[in-house]
Structure formats: structure tokens, C-alpha cells
Amino acid sequence: MNIKAAKVEPVVFECCQEQLIGVIHHAPIPSRIGVLTVVAGGPQYRAGVGRGLVKMARELAAKGFAVMRFDYRGMGDSSGEFLGFEEIGDDLASAVDRFRRAVPELEHIVLWGGCDAASGIMIHAHALPLVDSLVIGNPWVSTRETQAVVVRQHYLQRLKEKSFWLKLLRMEYDLLGYARGALTSLLRRSQTRLGLGQSASSVTEKRHFIDRMLHGLCEFDGELLLLMSGRSIVSREFDELLHRDKAWAHELSKKMIQRIDLPEADQAFSSSADRQQVNRILLERLEILHSK
């Protein structure tokens, strides 16, 4: 068999009259399974935290799976305005189309992303051709309710730790600042209950993206692998959502969903060891799909 040399291909493609920039890592032998990496929002671009997505793409491509990394509109080197993770559907569709044209052998595409990229994937994946498997980390579902519960649980746990009391005795905590913050939070909750200082539409807007995530999950027919970090407040907020919301809990219970907990990992899987573990898990998932 004639084995082709591995190739990295920069690509420019259009999305809603804007120019998106991406990089495709071709496998030495064309594979029918590829990975599209979806970068989290904020000050990031297609390389990922600590160039983690670059290292992931190189490793997976060397193992026989093509990978595409890209920037949304308004992010990294792509033109246009970044509209937020809720509105990346067109960007993802354009990236999938460009990936398919670059690697015509593709029959299955796996999406990978963490934090709000995971949330955007859950919203939009069901509408993307060839996408039938998702691997997502620590989905972003933060609301005031989940924040309040997680923070309260955190400090209740801290009360049991000797280090907390030692810091308290040494006056290392800004108790006055904490008191001001607690008072502000209490006043805000009171205003919300009374309907003051916040319109009903803004409350609906805040919740809307989580409802869209649930709808997208209901519409998605493929497999989902959840990677959850033990040192991530965002991960704990997602678990709080599942605990509080029966619709979410019911949907996840009936889907083809696997969950892997990484107790020592942070939100972005930023350490070298965490990135290697994520890459290994993703590779194992790809090899399972390839064997089917």
C-alpha cells in the first residue's frame, strides 16, 4: 500500500460572507473518521489553551485520524464579529463542509470542545451532516442559582478544613469585602423576587441558552462522551443542573451517554498530564468508532 506523507493544510473558507481561517491535519492514510475541534470562547483561538489543540491534532493525525482546527467569525484570524457560543451554528456548518471537501473519505465526524464550546456543540450538533459523535468537557451552564449552590457547598466544605481556620485567625480573609458582596447578592435576589431592577425578558434570555442545549441534546441521535473535571466549578454547576432539573436528568439517562470523571483536572484540562489523558480518551473513542 502506498502510504502518503502526513500533511498540514492551512485553509480559508467562507461563512456568511466572512473569511474563516483553519488548519487541517491530514492522516498519513485517509480515514473515514475525523475530528473537528471547537475552541472555547474568550481570549482563545484555534491553537487552544497552551497549544493543546495543536498537540491533540498532531497526535490523532499520526494515529490515522484527520483533524480540523478553525477560528469562528471574529475570533483569532477570522474576519467578522464573534456572536457568542450560542450562534456558532453557521461557523460549524461551514467548517464541516470544508473538512469534508478536504478529506472526501470522511464518513463520520466527531466534535470535541470544552466549556462554552461544549455548550455550543450541544446546541448545534444535531443539525450538522456526518456528525454522529460528541466528546465534550465541562459544559457551561452557569446561572445565579447554580453559582449560589456551588459556592455555598464550597465554603461549607472549607469550614471542615484546618487551613481555613488558620487563615481566618491570621486575618488573611477580607471579611468586610465578603460582607459587602453577600449584602449585594442578597439585595439582588430580593429585587429579582420583587420584579425590580430586572425585566422578565432578561431572566428568560439568561436561561434561554440552557433550554437550547437541552433541545439540541434531544434532537441529537449520536453518541455523547462527557469528560468532567474534579477541580472545575463549571463541572459542579453542570451536576447541580442535573440534580435540579428533571428534564435534563431524564434526557441524559436515556441517551447513549458515557461519563468519565477526571478528579485532578481543572476546567481547561490545562496541565500536560490532563491533556495527555484527554487525548488518550479521545483516541480510544475514535478507535472504537473505527472498529464498528
N, C-alpha and C positions, 0 to 999 in steps of 0.2 A: 504494500500500500504506500502511495506517495504521501508523506506527511508534510503538510505546509508549515512554514515558519510562523511562529506566533507574531501577531501584528497588532499594533495600537493605532487606531484610526481616529483622528480628530474630525468631527462633523459639525456642520452648520445646517440648521433646518428651521422651517417657518412654523410659527404658532400665532394665529390671529394677527397676521401682518407684522409680527415681531420676529427677530432672529434669535434662535436659541443655540447655545454652544454645548457640545457634548463630546465625549470620548468613548469609543467602543474598543474593548479589549477582546480581540478575536482568539478563539481557542486554536491550537495547532491543527486539530481535526475538527471540522464543523460539527456542532452538536445541535440536537433538536430541542435542547433546553437552555434557556438563557436567563440572566438576572438583570433586572432594571433597578438600580439603586436610586432611592428617593431621599434627597438630603433634607434635614430638618431646617426650619426657618431660622430667622435671626442672622447673626453675622457669620454665615457659613456659605460655602459654595461646593461644587461637585467633588472636591477632594475629601470632604468630611473632616471631623474632629481629628487633629493630629495626623492628617492624611490617611485616616483609617479606611476610607472607601477606595483609595488608590491601592493600598496594600491588599484589601479584600479582592478587588478586581484582578489584580495580578495573580493572586494565589488561585482563585477559582478558574481563571482562564488557563493557567498552567495545568489544572486538573481536567480540562476539557469542556469548560462551560463559558460561553461568551458572556460578557458583562458590559452594560452601558451605564455610564455616569453622565449627568447633564445638569445644567442650571435652568431653573424656572425663568419665566419673564421677570426682569427686574432684579435678578439675583446673579451674583458672580459676574460672568462676562456676557450674559444675555441681555438683550435690549428690552425696553418696555417698563411697565410698572408691576411690582410684586403685589399681588392682590390677597395674599394670605393663603394658608394651607387649605382653607375651605374652597378655594376657587382654582385649584391646580388641575382640574379635570382636563381642560384643553391641553395643558402642558404635557400631562401624562399620555394623552391620546397621541399627540404629535411625536413624543419620544418613542412610544411603542411602534408607531408606523415607521419611523426612521430606523429603528432597531431591526424590524422585520425586513426592510429593504437591504440593510447592510448584511444581514445574516438570513438569507432566504430559507435555510434549512430549519429555522425555528418553528416548533410546533407548540411549545409551552413556554410561558414567561412567568418567572417568579418575581414578585416585588419585595424589596427589602427597604425598611425605613424605621426610624425610631422617633419618639416624642411626637411633635405635631405632624411630622411626615407620616408616622403610623396612623394618626387620626385622618389625614388627607387620603391615605391609601384606603382606609376603611370606608370613607365616603364615596370614593370614585372607582374602586377596582372592579366592581360588578359590571361597569359599562365598557371595559377595555377588552378588546379581542386578544385571544391567546393567553390572557392572564387567568390562571386557574389555581394558583398557589400563592399565599402571602406568608411572609415571615416578618413580624413586626415586634418592636421593642418598646415597652413602657408608653403606651398610648396616652396622649394628652387629653384629659377630660376634666381639667381643673375648674371648679366653681367655688364660690364662697362657702357653700355647705361642706364640700369635701375638704377644702383647706382647713376649715374650723375643726372638723373632726380629727384630721390627721395631726394638726398642731397640738390639739388637746391630748391626744394619745401620746405624742412625743414627750410632752412635758410631764405627763403622769408617769411615764417610764423613767424620766430623768429624776423624779423625786425618789426613786428607789436606788439611785446611784450615789456612792460616796463622793465622787468627784464634783457632783452638783452642789452638795452641801459645803464642801471645802471652798469652792469658788464663791458661794454665797457669803460665807464667813469672811472671806478675804475682800469682800465688796467688789468683786470683779464683774458683777452684773449691773447694768444701768436700770435699776428698779424704777426710777422716775420715768425714764423713756418707755419702759414696758407698760407702766400705768397709763401714760398718755395714749399709747397705742391701743390698750384694752378699752379705754374710755371712748376713743374714736370709733372702734369696732362696735361697741355697744350702741352708740348713738346711730351709727349707720344701720344696724339691724332694726333699731326702733323705728327709724324713718321708713325702712322698707315695709315693716309690718303696717305702718300707718299710711303707706302710699305717698310719702313725702320724699322729695329730692330725687326721685327716680320714677320714670314713666313705666307703665306696664309693658310698652313695646321694647324698652331696653332690657327688661328682665327676660322677655321672650327671646330677644336677639342673643343674649348671653347663653341661653340654654340650647339655642337652635342647632349649633354645630354638633352637639352630642346626639340630638334626635336624628340628624342626618347620618351620623356614624352608625347608629343602630339600624336605620333604614338600609344603608349600604350593606351592612352585615347580613341583614335578612335577605337581600337580593343576591348576594354572592353565593355561588354554588360550589366553590372550590374548597381547598384545604387551608387552614389557618394555623400557624405556629406562633405562639406568644412567648417572647423572652422577657422575663420580669426581673428587675434588679432589686436586690435586698436593701441597697443603700439609696434608693430613689424615693423621694416623697411623691413624685408623679405616679410611680408604680403603686404606692399605697393609696393614692387617691382613686386610681382605677379600681382597686379592690374594694374601696369604700362605695364606689358607684355600684358595683355588682351586688354588694351587701344591701344597699338601699333601694335599688331599682329592680323590681321583679321581671320587667320586660327584658332587661339586659341579661339577667341571670338565666332566664328561660331560653333566650336565643343562643347563648353560649353553651348551654347544656345540650342542645340538640344538634349543634353544628359539628363538623369534622375538625375539632379544635384540639390541639395539643399545647400544653403549657410546660415550659422549662424555667425554673427559678434559678437565678444566679445570685446567691446570698451576698457575695462580696462585691458585686458590680455596682457602679454608680449609674446615674441617669444616662450618660452618653457612652457607656462602656469604654471609658477613656484610657484605661490602663492597657499596657501591652498584653498582659495576661488575659484581660477581659476580651479584647479584640480578637485574640487568637482563639478563645473559646467560642465566640460568636461565629467566626469564620469556620471553625470545625463543625459547629452545629449546622450551619447553612450548607456546608459541603455534604454532610451526611444526608440532609434533606434532599439535595439535588441528586445524589446517587440513588436514593430510594425512588425518586420520580423517574430516573433514567432506567431503572431496572423493571419498571412496570410495562 
